Amino acid sequence: MKSSVDTFLKIIGAGREIRRSSSYFFNNRKRSKESLFVIQRTLSGSCFFEHEESKCTVPQDHAMLYTHNESSSYGVAENALVPYDLEYILFRGLSAQNLFTTIRHDFGSVIQMKAEREAAAKYTDLFDRFRDHRMHDHLHETELITSLLISIYREQLEQTGASDPIELGYQTIQNHFSQPINVKEIALKTNLSREHFTRLFIQRYQVSPGKLLRKLRLKQARTMLHLTALPINEIALSCGFTSSNAFCRAYRSQFNQSPGIDRARMS
């Protein structure tokens, strides 16, 4: 059985290195059997990262995210002209798994980390606190690492919005469906008209943004109906519906029964 200590995050290593030779190479499958999390930042030069049959460069102002005991590898390219100057933070803890995996799933294992942005500042602060022994306890470490991961996610989302407005709209729906946002407001975030955004969204995801919003809200609402005793109107508002009447109409349309009858049937 995992203890509470296993849940909280703990840095177990951090360092800075300068590598000049292609002999610098690691196969993560052959490293620790524990799934340790690593954020390795490129200060200058570059390295390569290979994962799931794809290979990419990790240049300056970028970082790579990986775990020990996974099928990935990285190293310095044979034709590298500039030394690879890097910093890494190595940590463990179950509470990092979902957020770490989500970043990699949504944006890939190589992400931007520009020096002047918030994520880089939090990375540096975390790095320095560990090296100077200025961590208060596991809770403090967990808070700082989680904050870093959230900043990384936010910055990748902003970057995605500049280059891929449809993906930005999709991520906005996934992350904010429980808020009372509508398709027009989401389209405004992407700098597209509602009609143009909806058309491109359907082409990519084979579902309209409005239907996806409704599906996510109803899924969460049904879970809350079955697992909590909250009043139906509170569930409706907490899942992004503007009123309990709108919620009940959508619920009947989706599940062919009212929320009240569905709750009673499951009790």
C-alpha positions in Angstrom: 0.0 0.0 0.0 1.3 3.5 -0.9 1.8 5.9 2.0 0.9 9.5 2.1 4.6 10.3 1.7 4.5 8.6 -1.7 1.8 10.9 -2.8 3.6 14.1 -2.1 6.3 15.3 -4.5 9.9 15.3 -3.5 13.0 16.5 -5.5 15.7 13.8 -5.3 18.2 15.5 -7.6 19.0 18.7 -9.5 22.1 19.9 -11.3 23.7 21.8 -14.1 26.0 20.2 -16.7 27.9 21.1 -19.9 28.3 18.3 -22.4 30.4 18.5 -25.5 30.6 15.0 -26.8 28.1 12.7 -28.5 29.1 10.1 -25.9 26.5 11.9 -23.8 23.6 9.5 -24.3 20.9 7.9 -22.1 18.4 5.2 -22.7 15.7 5.7 -20.1 14.5 2.1 -20.3 17.9 1.1 -18.7 17.8 3.6 -15.9 15.9 3.4 -12.6 13.0 1.0 -12.5 11.1 3.7 -10.6 9.1 6.1 -12.8 11.0 9.2 -11.7 9.9 12.5 -13.3 12.5 14.7 -15.1 12.3 18.2 -16.4 15.6 19.0 -18.3 16.1 22.5 -19.6 18.4 23.6 -22.3 20.3 26.8 -21.4 22.4 26.8 -24.6 23.3 24.5 -27.4 20.9 21.6 -28.0 20.3 17.9 -27.6 18.0 15.4 -29.2 15.1 13.5 -27.7 13.6 10.3 -29.1 10.3 8.8 -28.0 7.8 6.5 -29.6 9.5 6.5 -33.0 9.8 10.3 -33.2 13.0 12.3 -32.8 13.2 16.0 -32.2 15.7 18.7 -31.1 15.6 20.3 -27.7 17.2 23.8 -28.4 17.8 26.7 -26.1 14.6 28.1 -24.4 13.1 24.6 -24.5 12.9 21.7 -22.0 12.2 18.0 -22.3 9.9 16.0 -20.0 10.5 12.3 -19.5 10.4 9.6 -16.9 12.9 6.9 -16.0 11.9 3.4 -17.0 10.2 4.5 -20.3 11.0 3.8 -23.9 12.8 7.1 -24.7 16.4 8.3 -25.1 18.3 11.5 -25.5 21.8 12.8 -26.1 24.1 15.2 -27.9 24.1 15.0 -31.7 27.3 13.9 -33.4 27.5 17.1 -35.5 26.8 19.5 -32.5 28.8 22.7 -32.9 27.9 24.3 -29.5 28.3 22.6 -26.1 25.0 21.4 -24.6 24.5 23.4 -21.4 21.6 22.0 -19.3 19.8 22.0 -16.0 17.7 19.2 -14.7 15.3 18.6 -11.8 14.4 15.0 -10.9 11.5 14.3 -8.6 9.1 11.6 -7.5 5.5 11.5 -6.2 2.2 10.1 -7.3 0.4 13.4 -7.4 2.6 14.5 -10.4 1.5 11.7 -12.6 -1.7 13.1 -14.2 -0.5 16.6 -14.7 2.9 15.5 -16.1 1.3 13.0 -18.4 -1.3 15.6 -19.6 1.4 18.1 -20.5 3.1 15.4 -22.6 -0.1 14.2 -24.2 -1.4 17.6 -25.1 1.9 19.3 -26.2 4.6 16.6 -26.5 7.7 15.8 -24.5 9.6 18.8 -25.8 8.1 22.1 -24.6 9.0 25.8 -24.7 10.5 27.4 -21.6 11.6 30.9 -22.5 13.9 32.6 -20.0 11.7 35.6 -19.5 8.5 33.7 -18.8 6.8 32.5 -15.6 7.6 28.8 -16.0 11.4 29.5 -16.3 11.3 31.7 -13.3 9.5 29.1 -11.2 12.0 26.4 -12.5 14.9 28.5 -11.4 13.4 29.2 -8.0 12.7 25.5 -7.5 16.2 24.6 -8.6 17.9 27.2 -6.3 15.7 26.3 -3.3 16.7 22.6 -3.6 20.4 23.3 -4.0 20.3 25.8 -1.1 18.2 23.5 1.2 15.4 26.1 1.4 12.5 23.7 1.2 10.2 23.7 4.2 8.7 20.1 3.9 7.1 17.7 1.4 4.0 20.0 1.2 6.1 22.9 0.2 7.9 20.9 -2.4 4.6 19.6 -3.7 3.2 23.1 -4.0 6.2 24.5 -5.9 6.5 21.6 -8.3 2.8 21.5 -9.0 2.8 25.3 -9.6 5.7 24.8 -12.1 3.8 22.1 -14.0 0.7 24.3 -14.2 2.8 27.3 -15.5 4.3 25.0 -18.1 0.8 23.9 -19.2 -0.5 27.4 -19.3 2.4 28.7 -21.4 2.1 25.8 -23.9 -1.6 26.5 -24.2 -0.9 30.2 -24.9 1.7 29.3 -27.5 -0.8 26.8 -29.1 -3.4 29.5 -29.3 -1.1 31.7 -31.4 -0.3 28.9 -33.9 -3.4 26.7 -33.7 -6.6 28.5 -32.7 -8.8 25.3 -33.1 -6.6 23.4 -30.6 -6.8 26.3 -28.3 -10.6 26.2 -28.5 -10.6 22.5 -27.8 -8.3 22.8 -24.8 -10.4 25.7 -23.5 -13.5 23.5 -23.6 -11.7 20.6 -21.9 -10.4 22.8 -19.1 -13.3 25.2 -18.6 -16.5 23.4 -19.5 -17.7 23.6 -15.9 -17.8 27.4 -16.2 -20.7 29.1 -17.9 -18.9 29.8 -21.1 -20.5 29.5 -24.5 -19.2 28.9 -28.0 -19.2 32.6 -28.9 -16.9 33.3 -26.0 -14.6 30.4 -26.9 -14.4 31.6 -30.5 -13.5 35.1 -29.3 -10.5 33.6 -27.5 -9.3 32.1 -30.8 -9.8 35.4 -32.7 -12.2 33.6 -35.1 -15.9 34.2 -35.7 -18.3 31.8 -34.1 -19.3 30.4 -37.5 -15.7 29.9 -38.8 -14.5 28.4 -35.5 -17.4 26.0 -35.4 -16.9 24.9 -39.0 -13.1 24.2 -38.5 -13.8 22.6 -35.1 -16.2 20.1 -36.7 -13.8 19.3 -39.5 -11.1 18.4 -37.0 -13.0 16.7 -34.2 -16.2 15.5 -35.9 -18.3 17.1 -33.3 -19.5 20.7 -32.8 -18.0 22.7 -29.9 -21.5 23.1 -28.5 -22.1 19.4 -28.5 -18.8 18.7 -26.9 -19.5 21.3 -24.2 -22.8 19.7 -23.4 -21.4 16.2 -23.4 -18.6 17.1 -20.9 -21.1 18.9 -18.7 -23.6 16.2 -18.6 -21.0 13.5 -17.9 -19.8 15.5 -14.9 -23.3 16.2 -13.7 -24.3 12.5 -13.9 -21.3 11.6 -11.8 -22.2 14.2 -9.2 -25.8 13.0 -9.2 -24.8 9.4 -8.4 -22.0 10.2 -6.0 -23.2 13.2 -4.0 -26.4 14.5 -2.3 -26.1 18.0 -3.7 -29.4 19.6 -4.9 -30.0 19.4 -8.6 -29.8 23.1 -9.1 -26.4 23.3 -7.5 -25.1 20.5 -9.7 -26.5 22.3 -12.7 -24.6 25.5 -11.9 -21.4 23.8 -10.9 -21.3 22.0 -14.3 -21.6 25.1 -16.4 -25.4 25.2 -17.0 -27.0 28.6 -16.7 -30.1 27.2 -15.0 -31.6 24.0 -13.6 -34.3 24.1 -16.3 -31.7 24.2 -19.1 -29.8 21.3 -17.3 -32.9 19.2 -17.0 -33.9 19.6 -20.6 -30.4 18.7 -21.8 -30.3 15.7 -19.3 -33.6 14.3 -20.6 -32.5 14.7 -24.2 -29.2 12.8 -23.5 -30.3 10.1 -21.1 -34.1 9.8 -21.7 -35.0 10.5 -18.1 -34.9 13.4 -15.7 -32.0 13.9 -13.3 -34.2 13.2 -10.3 -35.4 9.8 -11.7 -31.9 8.8 -12.7 -30.6 9.6 -9.1 -33.4 7.7 -7.5 -32.8 4.7 -9.8 -29.1 4.6 -8.7 -29.8 5.0 -5.0 
